[in-house]
Amino acid sequence: MSENRVMRINRPNIWSRTRRQLLHQCPRAWILKYGFKRANRTFNRNLQRISDWSSPYRMMQRAVRSIVIQRLEAHKHGIAWIEQDLASKIRNMILGKRFRQNRTLELIEKRIGKSSQLKFRIPNSEINRLIEIACLRYHSIIKNPIISKILNDEILQWHSFSRLDYTKLNGNILHISPDIIWKNGTNWNLMRFSVQGSGKQISIENMAMLHWAVTKRGLPSNPKRFTIHELNWSRGKWNWKTKKGDERLERDSINLIKMDLKAMEDLHRKLGPASDLSQIPLARNEKFCKTCGHRDTCPGGEDLTRANLEQSALEMFKSSNLRN
C-alpha cells in the first residue's frame, strides 16, 4: 500500500456480527475496511466505498432487509403503505446501489490504471430476476406470525431498533441490538432477521442480544426474562428459531465477543507500525474474492492458492532472517 506512511492503525474496539464475519472470511479485507484512519476524510471515504463493494445478489439481499424495516416503520408512524409499489421500491434500491458502485468502479480503475476485474454488465433480465426473488422473500416474511401480528395490531407493545444502536463492554462498542422487540406478559422477546443464514440453532453472535437487553434502560436486568428469536432465509424459506435466555448464554456470547476483539488486536499487532499488509492472512475461500472491492489490488485477487503459497514462503524467509 503506497500510502502506509501516512496512515495510522485504529484501535479495534467496535464489534458487530458483520465485522466478525469479515474478520473470519478474510482478515486482509477486514484490515482494509476497519483497520486504518487518516486525517484526509476523502481517503477514508474512498477506502470504505471500495470495501463495501457488493455483488448484484448481495444488493438484492440488502434490499430485502431494508424494505422489511421500511414496512415496519411505516406501520409504526401511520404512513400509508402501497404494496403495488413494492417491486418499484426494490428496483430503485438495487439500481441506486449499482449507480454508487459504478462511481466506486471508476475510482478503482483510476487507481490501478486499467479495467477492473469487477467490471461487468447486469442485463435487465437479471435485475428483474433479483426483484422477483426479493419480492418473494418479502411476502414470505410478512406472513411470519410475529410480523403479521404487529402489522395487524395484535401486538401493541413493540419497538424497532437500528443496528447502529450500541452498548458498551469494557470500553468497547458493541453493535448487538435486535431488529424488533415485543412484550409478552412480563417477559420480552428479541428478534433479529438475516437475509442469508444456515444452521439449526440460533447463532451465538445473536445470543449477544441478551447483553444489549439487560443493559438497556427500561428493560429487565434478568436474562431469563427474555426469549431470543432468529429469522433467517435458508433453502427457499424463512427459518424461525427461538431460545430462552439465561445467564450462561449471555456469558458465552460475551466471551465469544472478547475472543474476537483479542483476535482483532492481534491482527493489528501483526500489521505493525509500518502497516505491512504482507503479514495479514488472505481469504479462506476464493468465492469471497470474486466480489471483493479490493480484488484488483490484492495478491489473492487473481489466484488465491498461489498468493497463499507466496505469503507462506515470505513468512518463512522473514522468520529465517530473524533467527540468523
N, C-alpha and C positions, 0 to 999 in steps of 0.2 A: 504494500500500500504506500503510494508515494507521499502521502500526507501524514505519515506516522508521527513525524517530529512535532507537528502542531496539534496533535490530539492527546487527550488525557483519558485515563481509564475511569469509568463510572464505578461507584460502589454498587454492587448488585443487591440492593435492599428492597426490590419490588418483586413480588411473586404473584403469578396468576397461572391458571391452567394452560393458557396459550403459551406463556413463556416456558412452562415446564415441557410441553410437547416439543417446542422448537429446540430446547436445550438438548433433549434426548434424540431428536431426529437428526440434527446437525449442529454441533457446538460452534462451528465456524459461522454459520448463518446467525446463530444466537448472538455471538460476539459482534457481528457487523450490525445487527439491529439494535442491540441494547448496550453494547459494551463501550461505546465511545461518546465523548461530548466535546464540543468545541464552541468557542465564543461566536463563531460565524454561524448564525441561525440557518442561513441558506444551505450550508454544508450539512447540518443535521437533518433538515427537511428533505434534502435530496437523498441522503442515505436511507432515511425512513421510507421514502417513496419506492426506492429500489427494493428494499427488504419486504415491502408489502405487496410485491407482485403476486398476482393470483391467476390461476387457470380459469377458463370460462366456467368450468364445473364448480369451482370454488366460489366464483362470483354468484352463481345460482344458489349455492348453499347459504351464503351470507344474505342474499335477498330474501330467502325463506324466513330466516330468523328475524330480519328487520320488519317484514310485513306482518308477522305474528305480533311482534311488540307494538307496531302501529295500530293493529286491530284492538289490542287490549287498552292501549292509551286512548284511542278514540272512544271506546265504551266508557272508560273512567271519566272522561271530560264531557260526555254527552255530545260528541261530534258525530254527525251522520256518516255512516259507512256504506258505500255503494259497491256491492260485490261485483257488479258488471265491470268495474274499473280495475279489478284485481290484476288481470293479465297486463294491462297498460302500466300499472304501478311497477310490476316486477320487471317489465321490459325497460322502463326508464332507469330502474336501479342498475340493471346489468349493463345497459349502454352507457350510463353515466360513469360507472366504474371502468368500463372499457375505454372511454374517452380519456379519463385521467391516466390510465395505464399507457395509452399511446403517447402522452406527453412524457411519461417516465421513460418509455422506449427511446424517444428522441434524445433524452438525457444520457441514456446508456450508450447509444450509438455515437454520440458526440464524444463520450469519454473513451470508447475503445477504438474509434476511427474506422469502423466498418459496420456491416449489417449484423444485427444481433440474432443469436440463435432463438430468441424468444419471439421473433417477428413472424407472425402468421396471420392469415385472414380467417375470420369466423363467418361462414356463409349464413345467410338469413335463415336457412332451414335448420341450422344448428341452434341459432338463437331461439327459434320457435320451439324446438325440441326441449331446450332448457326451461323455457317458460311453462311448457306443459308439465314438466316434472315438478317445477316449483309450485304450480297451482295444485297439483295432486297432493303434494306434501302438506300444503296449507290447508286444503279442505279436510285432509285426514286428521291433522292435529286439532282443528276446530271441533271435531267430533269427540275429542277426549273428554271424559266425564267432568273433569275439573274445569277445563277451559269452557266447556259448554255451560256448566252451572254458573260460572262467573258472568258470561255473556247473557244468560237468561235471568240474572239477578237472584239466583238461588243461593249463591254465596255472596253475602253483602260486605263482610269484613275481610277485605283483601287489599294487598298493596303490591305494586311492581317496583323493581329496583334496577338501576343501571349497573352494568358490570364494572363501571368506573368507581362505584361506591366501594369504600375500603375500610379496613380495620387495621390496627397495628399490633405487632408482636415483637417485643424486644427491639423497638426502633425500626423494624421492617414493615413495609406497607404490603398488605395482603389484599388482593382483589378476589374475594371468595364469596361475594354476595349471591343470593339466589335471584332468579328472574322474577318469581312471584311468591308471595306468602299468603296464607289464609288461616283463619282461626276456626277451630272445630271444638266447641265446648270450652275447656280451659287450656287446651293444647293448641300448638301451632304447627303448620305444615310448610316446608321449604321445598320449592321446586326449581330445578334447572333443566333446560332442554337443549339438546345438541342436535345439529343438523346431520351429524355423522357420528355413529358410535358403534360399539360392539360389547360383547361380554354379557354374562347372565347376572352379574352382581353390580351394584352401584359402585362407581369408581371411588377409590379412596380420596382422590382430589375433591370430589363433590361432598364427601363427608366433612370437609373443612367448613362447609356452610354452618355446621354446628357452632364452631368458634365464633363466626360472624354473629350468629343469633344470640348466643349467651352474653356477648359483649355489646349488643345493640340496646340502646336506651329504649325502654318501653316494652321489651320482650323479656320472658322468663330467663333466669340465670341457670336453670337446671336443664342439662341436655336431654334428660328423659322426657321433657315436655314438648319435644319436637319430633316430627317424622320427616325423614328425607325422601324426596321424590326425584326421580331422574327419568326424563323422557328423551330418548334418542332414536334417530332413524337408522334402521339396520334391516337388510334383507327385505326391502319393499314395504316396511311398515314402521309405525312408531311403537317402540317398546317402552312400557311403563314399569319402572321398578321402584319399590319402596323399602325403607329400612327405619326401624325405630331407633332414635338416638339414645346414646348413653355416654358416660364419661370416657370409656375405653375407646370408642370410635372417635371422639373428639381428640383424645390424646394421640392416637395412632396417626390421624390425618395431620396434626401439627408436627409430629415427629418427621413425617414424610416431607413436609414443607421445610423444616430445619435442615434435613439432608440435602434438599435441592439448593437451598441458599448456600450451604457449605460447598456444594459442587460448583456453583456459580463463582464463589470466591476463589476456589482452587483453579478454575479456568482462567480467571483474571490474573492470578499469580503466574500461571504458566505463560500467559501472553507477555508478561514482563514489561519493564519501563520503556522498552524500545518498540512496543506494540508489534511483536513478531508473530504474524499470523501463521507462519510455517509450523509453529508449535501447537496449533489448535487442531484437534481431530476433525476430519471431514464427515460427510453424511454417512449414515449407516446403510442407506439404500439409494440406489441411483434413481428410483422413481421420484424421490424428493427433489433431485437436481433438475429434473426436466422442466419444472415450473418455478424454479428459484430465480429471483431477480438478479442474483449475483453469478448466474451460470456462465456469463461471458468472461468474467474476470477471475473465476475460481479454478484452481488446478483440477478439481474433480468435475468441472462442467462438461468436459468432453469425454473423459474416461476415468470414472471414479476408482476402478480397480487399480489402474496404473498409478493414479495420483496417490492412493493409499500406500502402494509399494514404494514409491519415491519418497513419500513422507517418512516411512519407516526407515528407509536407508539413510535419510538425512538425520534422523534422530540417533541412529546407531553411530553415524560419523561424529556427531557432536558429542555423544557420550564417550566415545573412544578418545577424543581430543581432551576432554575434561580429565580422564583418568591419566592421560600422559602428561 
